[in-house]
Each structure stands twice: as structure tokens, then as C-alpha cells.
């Protein structure tokens, strides 16, 4: 039951409305810059391009693996979330992308693509949270105790099963 709750709470924000939306598409894989990378590259922000998808707007616009995306239009890109937001909101728009490549900063003008983003309706029967109170307030030590208790119960069940097998043989 606890596993089901985690799945529900992790996926719920992704599946709230039934609809289809068009979102912007760039076609890159990126990694956030670590503090060490920012210092080494002498940059305050940006995301590192680690993949450029074939025939994507990024490839057509001249983005290369190793580029650091600093800005899209007037939006500074601090991390993957910023890039995602800046791109998703602008399907089929031409954007000015400020990048850092091999020690130089330049601007690339890129026509973003579009993707259909399908949202689905999700109907959940969530149990009364009061019933889950015991599960939600388990502490670390209690988890270990509970696991030990479960192991003991399993051993008892094994013994019971062996007795039943012996009785069936008679």
C-alpha cells in the first residue's frame, strides 16, 4: 500500500487534466553545471549540452555537444528546469539562444519545433489519510524493528507450512 501511495503522489502532478497541448521542442539533452564547472568555465549560469538529437531544431540551429546554453531570449538559464520552461512555452517560435562554446559567447537564432503533449484524466480513490497515519509517521528505528518482526513471522509461517506438508503426507 505504501508503494502505491508513493506512485500516486509522484505521478499525480503529471496527470491532472484531460487535454492535448502543443509545447515547444528544442531537441537536446542537457546536464546542470556543477559549481566546479562554472568556476572552470568562468560562467555564472547555464546548462551543458550533452546530446543533440538528429533533425532537431537544435541541430538545425547549429547547437553542438559541449555548448553551454546561457540564455533563451531574456530568460537566464540556471538549470534544466529553466531550459524546459523557456522551451515548452514557445512552440514554433524563433528564439535568440545565448551559448558559450570553446571560450566564446555567441547568439544562435533557433526556430523551436513543437510536440503534442497529451494529458490524461486521472481518477483516484485515495483512502482516508487518517487510516494511513501509522504508515506516514514511521521512524527509521521503527522500520528496522518492523522488518525484524516480519522476518520472525515468515519463519513461523515456514514452520507451519512444513507441519502442513507432513500432515498431508500421512
FENSULLIN-V881519 format. One record per residue. N is the residue number from 0. RES is the residue in one letter. PHI is phi in radians with two decimals (* if undefined). Layout:
BEGIN
n=[N & N]
res=[RES & RES]
phi=[PHI & PHI]
END
This chain:
BEGIN
n=[0 & 1 & 2 & 3 & 4 & 5 & 6 & 7 & 8 & 9 & 10 & 11 & 12 & 13 & 14 & 15 & 16 & 17 & 18 & 19 & 20 & 21 & 22 & 23 & 24 & 25 & 26 & 27 & 28 & 29 & 30 & 31 & 32 & 33 & 34 & 35 & 36 & 37 & 38 & 39 & 40 & 41 & 42 & 43 & 44 & 45 & 46 & 47 & 48 & 49 & 50 & 51 & 52 & 53 & 54 & 55 & 56 & 57 & 58 & 59 & 60 & 61 & 62 & 63 & 64 & 65 & 66 & 67 & 68 & 69 & 70 & 71 & 72 & 73 & 74 & 75 & 76 & 77 & 78 & 79 & 80 & 81 & 82 & 83 & 84 & 85 & 86 & 87 & 88 & 89 & 90 & 91 & 92 & 93 & 94 & 95 & 96 & 97 & 98 & 99 & 100 & 101 & 102 & 103 & 104 & 105 & 106 & 107 & 108 & 109 & 110 & 111 & 112 & 113 & 114 & 115 & 116 & 117 & 118 & 119 & 120 & 121 & 122 & 123 & 124 & 125 & 126 & 127 & 128 & 129 & 130 & 131 & 132 & 133 & 134 & 135 & 136 & 137 & 138 & 139 & 140 & 141 & 142 & 143 & 144 & 145 & 146 & 147 & 148 & 149 & 150 & 151 & 152 & 153 & 154 & 155 & 156 & 157 & 158 & 159 & 160 & 161 & 162 & 163 & 164 & 165 & 166 & 167 & 168 & 169]
res=[X & X & X & X & X & X & X & X & X & X & X & X & X & X & X & X & X & X & X & X & X & X & X & X & X & X & X & X & X & X & X & X & X & X & X & X & X & X & X & X & X & X & X & X & X & X & X & X & X & X & X & X & X & X & X & X & X & X & X & X & X & X & X & X & X & X & X & X & X & X & X & X & X & X & X & X & X & X & X & X & X & X & X & X & X & X & X & X & X & X & X & X & X & X & X & X & X & X & X & X & X & X & X & X & X & X & X & X & X & X & X & X & X & X & X & X & X & X & X & X & X & X & X & X & X & X & X & X & X & X & X & X & X & X & X & X & X & X & X & X & X & X & X & X & X & X & X & X & X & X & X & X & X & X & X & X & X & X & X & X & X & X & X & X & X & X & X & X & X & X]
phi=[* & -1.10 & -1.07 & -1.07 & -1.09 & -1.07 & -1.07 & -1.07 & -1.24 & -1.37 & -1.67 & -0.93 & -1.10 & -1.45 & -2.22 & -1.53 & -2.08 & -1.67 & 3.13 & -2.20 & -2.21 & -1.72 & -2.18 & -1.26 & -2.44 & -1.85 & 1.57 & -2.29 & -1.86 & -2.33 & -2.29 & -1.16 & -1.37 & -1.33 & -1.06 & -1.11 & -1.15 & -1.07 & -1.13 & -1.07 & -1.57 & 1.01 & -2.16 & -1.63 & -2.73 & 2.26 & -2.22 & -1.54 & -1.38 & -1.96 & -2.74 & -2.13 & -1.34 & -1.06 & 1.06 & -1.51 & -0.99 & -1.11 & -1.10 & -1.11 & -1.54 & 1.58 & -1.31 & -2.18 & -1.04 & 1.76 & -1.16 & -1.99 & -1.45 & -1.72 & -2.72 & -2.15 & 0.91 & -1.70 & -1.66 & -1.18 & -1.82 & -1.59 & -2.73 & -0.96 & -1.05 & -1.12 & -1.10 & -1.01 & -1.08 & -1.09 & -1.41 & -1.02 & -1.37 & -2.29 & -1.09 & 1.07 & -1.71 & -1.55 & -2.12 & -1.67 & -1.91 & -1.52 & -2.24 & -2.03 & -2.42 & 0.86 & 1.47 & -2.08 & -1.85 & -2.54 & -2.01 & -2.00 & -1.74 & -2.20 & -1.54 & -1.16 & -1.62 & -2.44 & -2.41 & -1.44 & -2.00 & -1.56 & -1.81 & -2.13 & -1.43 & -2.20 & -1.86 & -2.04 & -1.83 & -1.56 & -1.16 & -1.01 & -1.10 & -1.08 & -1.17 & -1.66 & -0.93 & -1.10 & -1.26 & -1.28 & -1.90 & -1.26 & -1.69 & -0.92 & -1.06 & -1.17 & -1.13 & -1.09 & -1.07 & -1.14 & -1.09 & -1.08 & -1.07 & -1.10 & -1.06 & -1.07 & -1.11 & -1.12 & -1.08 & -1.07 & -1.14 & -1.06 & -1.09 & -1.04 & -1.10 & -1.08 & -1.09 & -1.12 & -1.04 & -1.10 & -1.12 & -1.22 & -1.25 & -1.33]
END
